[in-house]
């Protein structure tokens, strides 16, 4: 039996993950849905027709429930968390489901689990952000609790250790850290793959994270249709991770109040 990974090793993996997730989520928040903002900038307030088109684009932009819009600002925390689940969650779940095309053979590899864990971790970071969690120690504790069932209290970093974590996080984030770069699905997918690869160091612990129902596991062993079983299994696990995150945050908040 392999020796269990230490708490310190878990924290060492989760710190750069948490820090790298911030620019990834920031890019997703600031992404221009359907190119609406670009369309708005491209319409000059000249003729009456042009002004009318600009107003229509502005109205459409304001009504779409995505970060940076008026509709988003009017949403409560619970609604914003649901947005992350159904938009970002589906994207990362598809990435995790792809290895399921290989059936039982692909499921013997750690690729699916690490990608799915990365998607869950990214969602947990998004939920924490919507709840106003900004300190890294709390975020790492949340990730450890939901993904690895560990009750951890990360210590503060020395300047040297902080610089090392920053370098690791920059490598994981890649070009998404460049605010001048356009956020594309390919770049986000590449960042998720790097985040998943980072979690490989804890691969023996990944079975502890939230999973789908038992029948999802049976379907994903089948060739071709296994991708469907993997997708719905990871989608179910993602929603469970969200519920656990909310319970953990509520319990922590209650403890602080007490």
Beta strands, then each sheet from edge to edge (+ up, - down):
end
